[in-house]
Amino acid sequence: MEEVIITLNVIACTLLLHFQQAYCLIDLSATHFFVARKIKGKLKVQLIKLEKRFKISTPLEDVMLMGYMYKCTRITIKEYNMKVNLLPLELHDFDLIQGMDWLSTYMA
């Protein structure tokens, strides 16, 4: 049984990351997908170095330079399989933070 928690700006749920359960935060304000560094062993794709690093601002107003990405990582929500690019981030409460861009990509 899947538990889904919804607030005004975020949804917390469990989904499949490479066929293994992952606790996810779907955040309306997130512009990218992030994955907790602690679960890198679950990922079946290689971490690649980006040609150019870019800055990410967190809700705590920290600015981080992102220089690596897991490209085309498979996530599954219900019966829908999707490929996303994940940026590694130090997360403690969640395995994933999912941005909302995937809605338009998958015509949700």
C-alpha positions as CSV (number, residue, x, y, z in Angstrom):
1,M,0.0,0.0,0.0
2,E,1.3,3.4,-1.0
3,E,0.9,6.4,1.4
4,V,0.8,9.8,-0.3
5,I,1.1,13.0,1.8
6,I,0.0,16.2,0.1
7,T,0.4,19.8,1.2
8,L,0.0,23.0,-0.7
9,N,3.3,23.0,-2.5
10,V,4.6,19.4,-2.2
11,I,3.6,15.8,-2.4
12,A,5.5,13.1,-0.5
13,C,5.2,9.5,-1.9
14,T,7.0,6.3,-2.6
15,L,7.9,5.4,-6.2
16,L,10.3,3.0,-7.9
17,L,13.8,4.0,-8.7
18,H,15.4,1.3,-10.8
19,F,12.8,-1.1,-9.6
20,Q,13.5,-0.4,-5.9
21,Q,11.3,1.7,-3.6
22,A,12.4,5.3,-3.0
23,Y,10.8,8.0,-0.8
24,C,10.2,11.0,-3.0
25,L,9.2,14.6,-2.5
26,I,7.5,16.1,-5.5
27,D,8.1,19.8,-5.1
28,L,6.2,22.4,-7.2
29,S,9.1,24.9,-6.9
30,A,11.9,22.5,-7.8
31,T,13.3,23.0,-11.3
32,H,15.4,19.8,-11.4
33,F,15.4,16.2,-10.1
34,F,17.7,15.5,-7.2
35,V,18.8,12.2,-5.7
36,A,20.3,11.6,-2.3
37,R,24.0,10.7,-2.4
38,K,23.3,8.0,0.1
39,I,21.4,5.8,-2.4
40,K,23.9,5.9,-5.2
41,G,24.2,2.1,-4.9
42,K,20.6,1.7,-6.1
43,L,21.3,3.5,-9.3
44,K,22.2,1.4,-12.3
45,V,23.6,4.3,-14.3
46,Q,27.0,6.0,-14.3
47,L,27.6,9.4,-12.7
48,I,28.7,11.7,-15.5
49,K,30.6,15.0,-15.3
50,L,28.8,17.9,-16.9
51,E,30.6,20.1,-19.4
52,K,29.6,23.2,-17.5
53,R,28.7,23.4,-13.8
54,F,25.6,25.4,-12.8
55,K,24.3,26.9,-9.6
56,I,21.3,25.6,-7.7
57,S,19.6,27.6,-4.9
58,T,18.1,25.6,-2.0
59,P,15.1,26.6,0.1
60,L,17.5,27.4,2.9
61,E,19.1,29.9,0.5
62,D,22.3,27.9,0.1
63,V,23.9,28.1,-3.4
64,M,25.5,24.9,-4.6
65,L,27.6,24.2,-7.7
66,M,26.3,21.2,-9.6
67,G,28.9,19.4,-11.8
68,Y,27.7,15.8,-12.0
69,M,24.5,14.0,-13.1
70,Y,23.0,10.6,-13.4
71,K,21.7,10.6,-16.9
72,C,18.5,8.8,-18.0
73,T,17.7,7.2,-14.7
74,R,14.5,5.1,-14.7
75,I,11.7,6.0,-12.3
76,T,8.3,4.3,-12.2
77,I,5.1,5.9,-11.0
78,K,2.2,3.4,-11.0
79,E,2.6,1.7,-14.3
80,Y,4.4,4.6,-16.1
81,N,8.2,4.3,-16.7
82,M,10.0,7.5,-17.2
83,K,13.7,8.5,-17.7
84,V,15.0,11.5,-15.8
85,N,18.3,13.1,-15.1
86,L,19.2,13.2,-11.4
87,L,21.5,15.6,-9.7
88,P,23.3,14.2,-6.6
89,L,22.6,16.2,-3.5
90,E,23.0,15.6,0.2
91,L,19.4,14.7,1.3
92,H,18.5,13.2,4.6
93,D,14.7,12.9,4.7
94,F,14.0,11.9,1.1
95,D,15.7,9.7,-1.5
96,L,14.5,11.9,-4.4
97,I,13.3,15.4,-4.9
98,Q,11.3,15.5,-8.1
99,G,10.8,18.8,-10.0
100,M,7.6,19.5,-11.8
101,D,9.0,19.7,-15.3
102,W,8.3,16.0,-15.9
103,L,4.5,16.8,-16.0
104,S,4.9,18.7,-19.3
105,T,7.4,16.2,-20.6
106,Y,5.0,13.3,-20.1
107,M,1.9,15.3,-20.8
108,A,0.4,14.8,-17.4
